[in-house]
């Protein structure tokens, strides 16, 4: 019975406050904004490079198909 009471007491123990993830200084906030902008730019660049790769591969495939048809 003692273990059950201890378990209930532990469940009723107040929970610690949630962790504050906000940047503590203006520099940290500015750094976070710049990093997120850089991440967005990198994703855009990645999409453009992928599109260019698929365009080149498609052109090569078309040239190979046209070479077989001659």
KELUM-573052 format. One record per residue: residue in one letter; x, y negated, z negated of N, C-alpha, C in turn; residue number from 0. Coordinates in Angstrom, 3 decimals, m for minus. Example, Ala and Ser with C-alpha at 12.3 -4.5 7.8 and 13.67 -1.06 7.14 Angstrom:
<rs>
> A / 13.190 / 5.690 / m7.800 / 12.300 / 4.500 / m7.800 / 13.200 / 3.300 / m7.800 / 0
> S / 12.850 / 2.250 / m7.080 / 13.670 / 1.060 / m7.140 / 12.900 / m0.030 / m7.870 / 1
</rs>
This chain:
<rs>
> X / 0.826 / 1.189 / 0.000 / 0.000 / 0.000 / 0.000 / 0.870 / m1.252 / 0.000 / 0
> X / 2.024 / m1.153 / m0.623 / 2.931 / m2.301 / m0.716 / 3.422 / m2.709 / 0.672 / 1
> X / 3.712 / m1.717 / 1.516 / 4.199 / m2.031 / 2.859 / 3.134 / m2.723 / 3.683 / 2
> X / 1.877 / m2.328 / 3.514 / 0.790 / m2.970 / 4.234 / 0.652 / m4.424 / 3.804 / 3
> X / 0.771 / m4.681 / 2.513 / 0.680 / m6.057 / 2.023 / 1.840 / m6.901 / 2.551 / 4
> X / 3.025 / m6.319 / 2.609 / 4.174 / m7.048 / 3.156 / 3.979 / m7.364 / 4.637 / 5
> X / 3.423 / m6.418 / 5.381 / 3.185 / m6.646 / 6.809 / 2.160 / m7.750 / 7.018 / 6
> X / 1.100 / m7.756 / 6.233 / 0.085 / m8.808 / 6.337 / 0.686 / m10.152 / 5.950 / 7
> X / 1.518 / m10.177 / 4.930 / 2.156 / m11.415 / 4.487 / 3.076 / m11.960 / 5.590 / 8
> X / 3.803 / m11.067 / 6.271 / 4.674 / m11.511 / 7.369 / 3.865 / m12.060 / 8.532 / 9
> X / 2.693 / m11.475 / 8.799 / 1.846 / m11.975 / 9.881 / 1.279 / m13.351 / 9.563 / 10
> X / 1.026 / m13.612 / 8.310 / 0.452 / m14.888 / 7.904 / 1.508 / m15.979 / 7.753 / 11
> X / 2.769 / m15.597 / 7.828 / 3.850 / m16.565 / 7.691 / 3.718 / m17.602 / 8.814 / 12
> X / 3.868 / m18.890 / 8.500 / 3.723 / m19.911 / 9.547 / 4.765 / m19.713 / 10.650 / 13
> X / 4.307 / m19.879 / 11.866 / 5.181 / m19.718 / 13.023 / 6.081 / m20.942 / 13.161 / 14
> X / 7.305 / m20.751 / 13.626 / 8.177 / m21.908 / 13.841 / 7.619 / m22.771 / 14.977 / 15
> X / 7.894 / m24.061 / 14.960 / 7.381 / m24.920 / 16.017 / 7.986 / m24.531 / 17.364 / 16
> X / 7.269 / m24.781 / 18.441 / 7.804 / m24.424 / 19.762 / 9.062 / m25.240 / 20.062 / 17
> X / 9.904 / m24.697 / 20.900 / 11.156 / m25.342 / 21.260 / 10.865 / m26.528 / 22.171 / 18
> X / 11.463 / m27.657 / 21.855 / 11.298 / m28.863 / 22.669 / 12.314 / m28.821 / 23.800 / 19
> X / 11.842 / m28.691 / 25.040 / 12.730 / m28.581 / 26.187 / 12.928 / m29.900 / 26.912 / 20
> X / 12.379 / m30.971 / 26.392 / 12.567 / m32.265 / 27.039 / 14.011 / m32.718 / 26.876 / 21
> X / 14.534 / m33.447 / 27.853 / 15.908 / m33.925 / 27.719 / 16.010 / m34.978 / 26.601 / 22
> X / 17.025 / m34.852 / 25.762 / 17.129 / m35.761 / 24.622 / 17.640 / m37.157 / 24.973 / 23
> X / 18.354 / m37.317 / 26.089 / 18.892 / m38.632 / 26.437 / 18.466 / m39.015 / 27.844 / 24
> X / 18.637 / m40.298 / 28.150 / 18.303 / m40.788 / 29.487 / 19.216 / m40.149 / 30.533 / 25
> X / 20.475 / m39.946 / 30.171 / 21.406 / m39.306 / 31.098 / 20.941 / m37.902 / 31.456 / 26
> X / 20.490 / m37.148 / 30.466 / 20.000 / m35.794 / 30.721 / 18.768 / m35.808 / 31.612 / 27
> X / 17.880 / m36.778 / 31.404 / 16.681 / m36.881 / 32.236 / 17.063 / m37.203 / 33.677 / 28
> X / 18.010 / m38.126 / 33.848 / 18.460 / m38.492 / 35.196 / 19.155 / m37.313 / 35.862 / 29
> X / 19.966 / m36.603 / 35.101 / 20.656 / m35.437 / 35.636 / 19.658 / m34.361 / 36.059 / 30
> X / 18.623 / m34.153 / 35.258 / 17.600 / m33.165 / 35.589 / 16.861 / m33.551 / 36.867 / 31
> X / 16.561 / m34.831 / 37.037 / 15.891 / m35.292 / 38.257 / 16.773 / m35.088 / 39.471 / 32
> X / 18.046 / m35.417 / 39.341 / 18.958 / m35.258 / 40.480 / 19.136 / m33.794 / 40.848 / 33
> X / 19.220 / m32.942 / 39.851 / 19.378 / m31.512 / 40.133 / 18.128 / m30.959 / 40.811 / 34
> X / 16.954 / m31.378 / 40.359 / 15.728 / m30.891 / 41.002 / 15.615 / m31.421 / 42.432 / 35
> X / 16.053 / m32.658 / 42.674 / 16.050 / m33.189 / 44.042 / 17.033 / m32.415 / 44.913 / 36
> X / 18.174 / m32.070 / 44.343 / 19.163 / m31.284 / 45.084 / 18.630 / m29.890 / 45.401 / 37
> X / 17.909 / m29.294 / 44.461 / 17.309 / m27.976 / 44.704 / 16.296 / m28.046 / 45.846 / 38
> X / 15.463 / m29.105 / 45.855 / 14.486 / m29.253 / 46.947 / 15.188 / m29.432 / 48.287 / 39
> X / 16.248 / m30.231 / 48.306 / 16.992 / m30.444 / 49.556 / 17.636 / m29.151 / 50.029 / 40
> X / 18.148 / m28.382 / 49.088 / 18.776 / m27.116 / 49.437 / 17.754 / m26.135 / 50.001 / 41
> X / 16.562 / m26.099 / 49.425 / 15.507 / m25.228 / 49.954 / 15.112 / m25.654 / 51.371 / 42
> X / 15.038 / m26.962 / 51.613 / 14.713 / m27.461 / 52.940 / 15.796 / m27.068 / 53.942 / 43
> X / 17.038 / m27.237 / 53.536 / 18.155 / m26.866 / 54.404 / 18.153 / m25.372 / 54.688 / 44
> X / 17.865 / m24.579 / 53.668 / 17.811 / m23.127 / 53.835 / 16.728 / m22.742 / 54.846 / 45
> X / 15.572 / m23.390 / 54.775 / 14.504 / m23.119 / 55.727 / 14.881 / m23.488 / 57.145 / 46
> X / 15.581 / m24.610 / 57.279 / 16.010 / m25.028 / 58.633 / 17.043 / m24.062 / 59.213 / 47
> X / 17.986 / m23.620 / 58.385 / 19.003 / m22.682 / 58.859 / 18.345 / m21.355 / 59.246 / 48
> X / 17.407 / m20.885 / 58.448 / 16.699 / m19.640 / 58.794 / 15.954 / m19.793 / 60.113 / 49
> X / 15.299 / m20.935 / 60.314 / 14.597 / m21.177 / 61.571 / 15.548 / m21.191 / 62.754 / 50
> X / 16.713 / m21.808 / 62.567 / 17.703 / m21.859 / 63.642 / 18.232 / m20.470 / 63.967 / 51
> X / 18.470 / m19.672 / 62.946 / 18.949 / m18.300 / 63.175 / 17.917 / m17.498 / 63.963 / 52
> X / 16.641 / m17.610 / 63.587 / 15.600 / m16.877 / 64.317 / 15.460 / m17.386 / 65.751 / 53
> X / 15.662 / m18.674 / 65.954 / 15.605 / m19.226 / 67.311 / 16.719 / m18.652 / 68.171 / 54
> X / 17.928 / m18.608 / 67.634 / 19.064 / m18.064 / 68.393 / 18.867 / m16.580 / 68.658 / 55
> X / 18.426 / m15.837 / 67.665 / 18.192 / m14.395 / 67.866 / 17.105 / m14.179 / 68.915 / 56
> X / 16.049 / m14.980 / 68.871 / 14.985 / m14.867 / 69.873 / 15.496 / m15.163 / 71.268 / 57
> X / 16.351 / m16.193 / 71.399 / 16.903 / m16.521 / 72.724 / 17.793 / m15.386 / 73.230 / 58
> X / 18.568 / m14.781 / 72.356 / 19.427 / m13.660 / 72.767 / 18.575 / m12.481 / 73.207 / 59
> X / 17.517 / m12.188 / 72.479 / 16.642 / m11.075 / 72.840 / 15.991 / m11.335 / 74.203 / 60
> X / 15.560 / m12.559 / 74.429 / 14.954 / m12.901 / 75.727 / 15.969 / m12.732 / 76.856 / 61
> X / 17.207 / m13.160 / 76.634 / 18.227 / m13.018 / 77.667 / 18.521 / m11.543 / 77.949 / 62
> X / 18.529 / m10.733 / 76.904 / 18.780 / m9.299 / 77.106 / 17.633 / m8.668 / 77.892 / 63
> X / 16.408 / m9.031 / 77.549 / 15.240 / m8.488 / 78.269 / 15.267 / m8.943 / 79.722 / 64
> X / 15.572 / m10.205 / 79.980 / 15.654 / m10.686 / 81.357 / 16.791 / m10.023 / 82.129 / 65
> X / 17.878 / m9.683 / 81.444 / 18.995 / m8.983 / 82.093 / 18.583 / m7.575 / 82.522 / 66
> X / 17.739 / m6.918 / 81.725 / 17.281 / m5.587 / 82.094 / 16.293 / m5.611 / 83.252 / 67
> X / 15.573 / m6.698 / 83.410 / 14.550 / m6.783 / 84.447 / 15.142 / m7.060 / 85.833 / 68
> X / 16.383 / m7.505 / 85.887 / 16.993 / m7.792 / 87.197 / 17.441 / m6.568 / 87.900 / 69
</rs>
